[in-house]
Amino acid sequence: MSDELNPAQLDAALKHVHRAGVPGVFAEVRAGDQVWSGAAGVAETGTDRPVTARMRHRVGSVTKPFTVAAVLRQVEAGTIDLDAPVGRYLPKLVPGPRGDAITVRMLVNHTSGLAEYLPYVYPSLEGFAEFDFARTGPQSLEDHRFTRFERTELIRLGVEAPPSGAPGSTPGLYSNTNYLLLSELLAEVTGMPAEEYITRDVIERAGLRDTVFPSGPRIEGPHARIYESWFGKHEPPRDYSEFDMSFVGPAGSLISTVADLNRFFGLLLAGEIVGPASLAQMQSTVKVVSQEGRVIDYGLGLYPMEAPGRPTFWGHGGTVWGAGTLAMIRADGQRQLAVAINLQRWNLLDSEGRPQAHPIDAALASLYEVAMYG
């Protein structure tokens, strides 16, 4: 392991991801005062328009640490109690005994037992909740590409769906319902929409110039087109660059750049966005079942990437239709990476509906290895 950046290795790793089948990939890696950025491939298939490391990108669930930082800022201000029942704040959205049993902390670390609402919003994702991807398809995404969803209706679908478990039980279930409730909690205690408060108190406070919540279905500013394969059911992969992101809001709609993400996580781990006690809470993990059906360690809007004998990194990954992102920072804050790709769900499914290995998987793993460990 080396703390020296190797630009030639990083360039080669990016090109490997592109050659494996991703139209465009771009990244920024930092080691102390050293900064490297690079890109490989195209921003639009069928053209030679290159991707660049300064492009804006839909970062999906990398939005969640921003939302949690905003919640913890309110915890520090005394307006939110992490261990208070959510029914104290939002009795109409989580009524009765469940509102009394589910705490704010359970929303943040996905142990509330609340179901994921996505299969109820997009009927063709019926098998999503059982991780049966063979029983999913992209048709309802097409049907609702420009649908504007009401957040409280999305929450209602998740709250009224069969629960994944008892409040506080583990493993929890990664569920966007939790984070839409957190956005309504922020609106309740701050008196402004969650996106506005997160922008004012987290994004602008961190000096991020290219990180925004979308105001419409388009990505404003320089960006790559993003392509969804949906396990080979879109062939060729379909351009999902224009999509109304109200279906996920402060759980996953943020637009950012790899440079802004590295700046945010650098400030976060340095204790400059939330205080040391809050940061320690973010790094206190429980077992959670991810959207891929794997059991992972998950904290408050952060999760660790660990390998035997190697330092721990903290951060978050994100996928939305067509776009993927990973942003991680070493626990000591001295090395970090942010990677963006413009293709999603490239794996074909085997006879049991499980994603098969693809050369892109190995190429991305190699990129992360070089970026994190040198």
C-alpha positions in Angstrom: 0.0 0.0 0.0 1.3 3.4 -0.9 0.1 7.0 -0.2 1.7 8.2 -3.4 -0.6 8.5 -6.3 0.4 6.7 -9.5 -1.3 8.5 -12.4 -0.3 5.9 -15.0 -1.9 3.1 -13.0 -5.0 5.2 -12.4 -5.3 6.1 -16.1 -4.9 2.4 -17.0 -7.5 1.3 -14.5 -10.1 3.9 -15.9 -9.4 2.7 -19.5 -9.9 -0.9 -18.3 -13.4 0.0 -17.0 -14.3 1.6 -20.3 -12.9 -1.3 -22.4 -14.9 -3.7 -20.2 -18.1 -2.1 -21.4 -18.9 1.2 -19.6 -19.4 4.0 -22.1 -17.8 6.6 -19.9 -16.1 6.6 -16.5 -14.5 9.5 -14.6 -12.9 9.9 -11.2 -10.9 12.0 -8.7 -8.5 10.5 -6.2 -6.8 12.4 -3.4 -3.9 11.5 -1.2 -2.9 14.2 1.3 -2.2 17.3 -0.9 -2.0 15.3 -4.1 -5.0 15.3 -6.4 -5.5 13.2 -9.6 -8.5 13.3 -11.9 -9.1 11.4 -15.1 -11.7 10.1 -17.5 -12.1 7.4 -20.1 -14.7 6.8 -22.8 -17.6 8.8 -24.2 -20.3 11.0 -22.7 -22.7 9.9 -25.4 -22.8 6.6 -27.3 -22.5 6.9 -31.0 -20.4 10.0 -30.7 -16.8 10.7 -29.9 -17.7 13.3 -27.3 -15.4 12.5 -24.4 -16.4 12.3 -20.7 -14.4 14.6 -18.5 -13.7 14.6 -14.7 -15.5 17.9 -14.2 -18.9 16.7 -15.5 -22.0 16.7 -13.3 -23.6 13.4 -12.5 -26.6 11.9 -10.8 -25.1 10.4 -7.6 -28.0 8.4 -6.4 -27.8 7.3 -2.7 -24.6 9.2 -2.2 -27.3 11.8 -1.4 -28.0 10.1 1.9 -24.9 11.3 3.8 -25.9 14.8 2.9 -29.4 14.3 4.3 -28.0 12.7 7.4 -25.5 15.5 7.9 -28.5 17.9 7.8 -30.4 15.8 10.4 -27.4 15.7 12.7 -27.0 19.4 12.4 -30.5 19.7 13.8 -29.7 17.1 16.5 -26.7 19.3 17.5 -29.1 22.3 17.6 -31.4 20.4 19.9 -34.5 20.3 17.6 -34.2 16.6 16.8 -33.6 13.7 19.2 -32.1 10.7 17.5 -33.7 8.3 20.0 -37.2 10.0 20.0 -40.1 8.2 18.3 -40.7 9.5 14.8 -44.4 9.7 15.8 -43.5 12.6 18.0 -42.6 14.7 15.0 -44.7 13.1 12.2 -47.8 11.5 13.8 -49.8 11.7 10.6 -47.2 9.9 8.4 -46.3 7.2 10.9 -49.4 6.9 13.1 -50.2 4.8 16.1 -47.9 2.2 17.8 -45.4 2.1 14.9 -44.9 5.8 15.2 -44.2 5.2 18.9 -41.8 2.3 18.3 -39.8 3.6 15.4 -37.1 6.2 16.4 -35.3 8.7 14.2 -32.1 6.7 14.5 -33.9 3.6 13.1 -34.9 5.6 10.0 -31.3 6.8 9.6 -29.7 3.3 9.9 -32.5 1.4 8.1 -33.7 -0.7 11.1 -37.2 0.8 11.2 -38.7 -2.3 9.5 -40.4 0.0 7.0 -40.7 -1.5 3.5 -39.2 -0.1 0.3 -41.9 1.8 -1.6 -40.3 1.5 -5.1 -42.0 -1.8 -6.1 -45.4 -0.1 -5.3 -44.6 3.0 -7.4 -43.2 1.1 -10.4 -45.3 -2.1 -10.9 -42.7 -3.7 -13.2 -40.3 -3.8 -10.2 -42.5 -6.3 -8.4 -39.7 -8.8 -7.7 -37.4 -6.1 -6.3 -38.5 -6.6 -2.7 -37.6 -10.3 -2.8 -34.3 -9.6 -4.8 -35.8 -11.7 -7.6 -34.5 -9.5 -10.5 -35.9 -11.9 -13.1 -39.4 -10.7 -12.0 -38.4 -7.1 -12.7 -38.4 -5.0 -15.8 -38.0 -1.4 -16.9 -41.4 -0.8 -18.5 -42.9 1.2 -15.6 -39.8 3.3 -15.6 -40.6 4.3 -19.1 -44.3 4.8 -18.2 -43.3 7.2 -15.4 -40.2 8.9 -16.8 -41.8 12.3 -16.3 -44.3 11.6 -13.5 -44.2 14.0 -10.6 -44.7 12.1 -7.4 -46.1 13.5 -4.1 -43.6 12.6 -1.3 -46.2 11.9 1.3 -47.9 9.4 -1.1 -44.6 7.6 -1.6 -44.2 7.5 2.2 -47.7 6.2 2.6 -47.0 3.3 0.2 -43.9 2.3 2.2 -45.6 2.7 5.6 -48.7 0.7 4.6 -46.7 -2.1 2.9 -46.0 -5.3 4.9 -43.1 -4.5 7.2 -39.7 -6.1 6.7 -39.3 -6.7 10.5 -39.9 -5.3 13.9 -38.7 -1.7 14.7 -35.1 -1.9 15.8 -34.5 -5.6 14.8 -31.5 -6.6 12.7 -30.6 -7.1 10.1 -32.5 -4.1 9.0 -33.6 -3.5 5.4 -32.2 -0.7 3.3 -35.3 1.3 2.4 -35.8 4.7 0.8 -39.0 5.1 2.8 -36.8 5.9 5.8 -35.0 8.8 4.1 -38.2 10.3 2.6 -39.4 10.4 6.2 -36.2 12.1 7.3 -36.8 14.7 4.6 -40.3 15.4 6.0 -38.8 15.5 9.5 -36.3 18.2 8.3 -39.1 20.2 6.8 -41.1 19.9 10.0 -38.4 21.3 12.3 -36.8 23.8 10.0 -39.9 25.2 8.3 -38.5 24.8 4.8 -38.4 22.0 2.2 -35.7 19.5 3.0 -33.8 20.2 -0.3 -33.6 23.9 0.6 -32.4 23.3 4.1 -29.8 20.7 3.0 -28.6 23.1 0.4 -28.2 26.0 2.8 -26.8 24.2 5.8 -24.7 21.5 4.2 -24.0 22.0 0.5 -23.3 25.8 0.6 -21.7 25.6 4.0 -19.2 23.1 2.5 -18.5 25.4 -0.4 -19.7 22.9 -3.0 -20.3 24.8 -6.3 -21.6 21.9 -8.5 -23.9 20.0 -6.1 -27.6 20.7 -6.5 -31.0 19.1 -6.2 -32.6 19.0 -9.6 -35.4 21.4 -10.3 -36.7 19.4 -13.3 -36.0 16.1 -15.2 -32.8 17.4 -16.8 -29.2 17.6 -15.5 -28.2 21.3 -15.9 -24.5 22.0 -16.8 -21.9 19.8 -18.5 -22.8 16.1 -18.1 -22.7 12.7 -19.7 -25.7 10.9 -21.0 -26.6 7.9 -18.7 -27.6 4.5 -19.9 -29.8 1.8 -18.3 -29.4 -1.9 -19.4 -31.7 -3.4 -16.8 -30.0 -6.8 -16.8 -30.0 -6.9 -20.6 -33.7 -6.1 -21.0 -32.7 -2.8 -22.6 -30.5 -3.7 -25.5 -28.9 -1.5 -26.4 -29.0 0.3 -23.1 -31.5 3.2 -23.0 -30.7 6.8 -22.4 -32.3 7.8 -19.0 -30.6 11.2 -18.7 -33.9 12.9 -18.5 -36.0 11.6 -15.6 -38.2 13.2 -13.0 -36.3 12.5 -9.7 -39.3 13.2 -7.4 -39.6 9.5 -6.9 -36.5 9.6 -4.6 -35.9 13.2 -3.5 -33.4 13.6 -0.6 -32.9 9.9 -0.6 -31.1 9.8 -3.9 -31.7 12.7 -6.4 -28.6 14.9 -5.8 -26.4 16.0 -8.8 -22.8 16.5 -8.1 -19.2 16.1 -9.3 -16.4 13.8 -8.2 -14.5 16.9 -6.9 -17.4 18.1 -4.9 -18.0 14.7 -3.4 -14.4 14.4 -2.3 -14.5 17.8 -0.8 -17.7 17.0 1.1 -16.4 13.7 2.5 -13.1 15.3 3.4 -14.8 18.0 5.4 -17.2 15.5 7.0 -14.4 13.2 8.2 -12.5 16.3 9.5 -15.4 17.2 11.7 -16.2 20.4 9.8 -19.7 19.6 8.8 -20.9 17.8 11.9 -19.1 17.6 15.3 -16.9 14.7 16.4 -19.7 13.2 18.5 -22.1 13.2 15.5 -19.4 11.7 13.3 -18.8 8.9 15.8 -22.6 8.2 15.6 -22.4 8.0 11.8 -19.6 5.4 12.1 -21.5 3.2 14.6 -22.9 0.4 12.4 -25.6 -2.3 12.5 -26.3 -5.1 10.1 -28.6 -4.2 7.1 -29.7 -6.0 4.0 -28.7 -4.0 1.0 -30.8 -3.5 -2.2 -28.7 -6.3 -3.8 -29.7 -8.7 -1.0 -26.3 -8.7 0.8 -25.9 -8.2 4.5 -23.7 -5.1 5.1 -22.6 -3.0 8.0 -24.4 0.4 7.9 -24.1 3.4 10.1 -25.9 6.7 10.0 -25.7 7.5 6.3 -22.2 5.9 6.0 -20.9 2.4 5.5 -17.4 1.0 5.7 -15.3 -0.7 3.0 -12.9 -3.0 4.7 -10.2 -5.6 3.7 -8.1 -7.7 5.9 -4.9 -6.0 6.9 -5.9 -2.8 5.2 -7.3 0.6 6.4 -11.0 1.1 6.6 -12.7 3.5 4.2 -16.0 5.2 4.9 -18.5 6.6 2.4 -21.5 5.6 0.3 -22.4 4.2 -3.1 -25.3 5.3 -5.3 -27.2 4.0 -8.3 -30.1 5.6 -10.2 -31.5 4.6 -13.5 -28.4 4.8 -15.7 -25.9 6.4 -13.3 -23.6 4.9 -10.7 -21.3 6.5 -8.2 -19.0 5.5 -5.3 -17.4 8.0 -2.9 -15.1 6.7 -0.1 -12.5 8.2 2.3 -10.0 6.5 4.5 -10.7 6.7 8.2 -7.8 9.1 8.7 -9.0 11.3 5.9 -5.7 11.1 4.0 -6.9 9.2 1.0 -10.2 9.3 -0.9 -11.8 8.5 -4.2 -15.0 9.4 -6.1 -15.9 7.5 -9.2 -18.8 8.0 -11.6 -20.0 5.7 -14.5 -22.8 6.2 -17.0 -24.2 2.7 -17.3 -26.1 0.6 -14.8 -27.3 -3.0 -14.4 -25.1 -4.4 -17.1 -25.1 -8.0 -15.7 -27.2 -10.6 -17.4 -29.3 -12.9 -15.2 -28.7 -16.7 -14.7 -31.4 -19.3 -14.8 -32.2 -18.5 -11.1 -32.5 -14.8 -11.7 -29.2 -13.9 -10.1 -26.8 -11.4 -11.8 -24.0 -13.1 -13.6 -20.4 -11.9 -13.3 -19.4 -9.4 -16.0 -16.0 -8.0 -17.0 -17.1 -4.6 -15.7 -17.3 -5.9 -12.2 -13.7 -7.0 -12.2 -12.6 -3.8 -13.9 -14.3 -1.6 -11.3 -12.8 -3.7 -8.4 -9.4 -3.1 -9.9 -10.0 0.6 -10.2 -11.1 0.8 -6.5 -8.0 -1.2 -5.5 -5.6 1.1 -7.3 -7.5 4.2 -6.1 -7.7 3.2 -2.4 -4.5 1.4 -1.9 -2.1 2.4 -4.6 
